[in-house]
């Protein structure tokens, strides 16, 4: 998943729940893991909370708003959010997804994008 989102450290929801008070994380996506029937939330580990010289992470709200719109199937509105974060790799990934979903909407939107399709794309890069 790090290759798909072009991130450094991705953690599962269970790990996030253990470290959320010590570490700053952002929810990236909801994925189906092979062999499991319940989708798993994944998070990007960003920084240690309270660290000196902490970068400004106020932009995380824009990503969170985009993710919420994406999940509601409001892809045009989500695009507007993700476009504001053009230098952020996960935002660019989500922007591409929203554009594809607008072009070819699924018959039933279950809020989970087939990440296997993206993994295939990454092999060609």
CORZI-V743184 format. One record per pair of residues at least 12 apart in sequence whose ideal C-beta (glycine too) atoms are under 7 Angstrom apart, sorted by the first residue. I is the first residue (numbers start at 0). GAP is how many residues later the second one is. If there is no record, write none. Layout:
i: [I	I]
gap: [GAP	GAP]
This chain:
i: [0	2	3	3	3	3	3	4	4	4	4	5	6	6	6	8	8	9	9	9	9	10	10	10	11	11	12	12	15	21	21	22	22	22	23	23	23	23	24	24	24	24	25	25	25	25	25	26	26	26	27	27	27	27	28	29	29	30	30	31	38	43	58	61	61	61	62	62	64	65	65	65	65	68	69	69	70	72	74	74	74	75	77	78	78	78	81	81	81	82	96]
gap: [41	119	89	111	114	115	118	23	84	85	88	83	37	82	83	35	36	18	32	33	34	14	32	34	28	30	27	28	27	26	27	22	25	26	22	23	25	33	18	19	20	21	17	18	20	34	37	14	16	40	14	15	16	62	13	81	82	81	84	80	73	46	26	19	22	23	22	28	16	12	15	16	28	12	24	28	40	36	23	26	27	26	20	16	19	20	12	13	16	12	16]
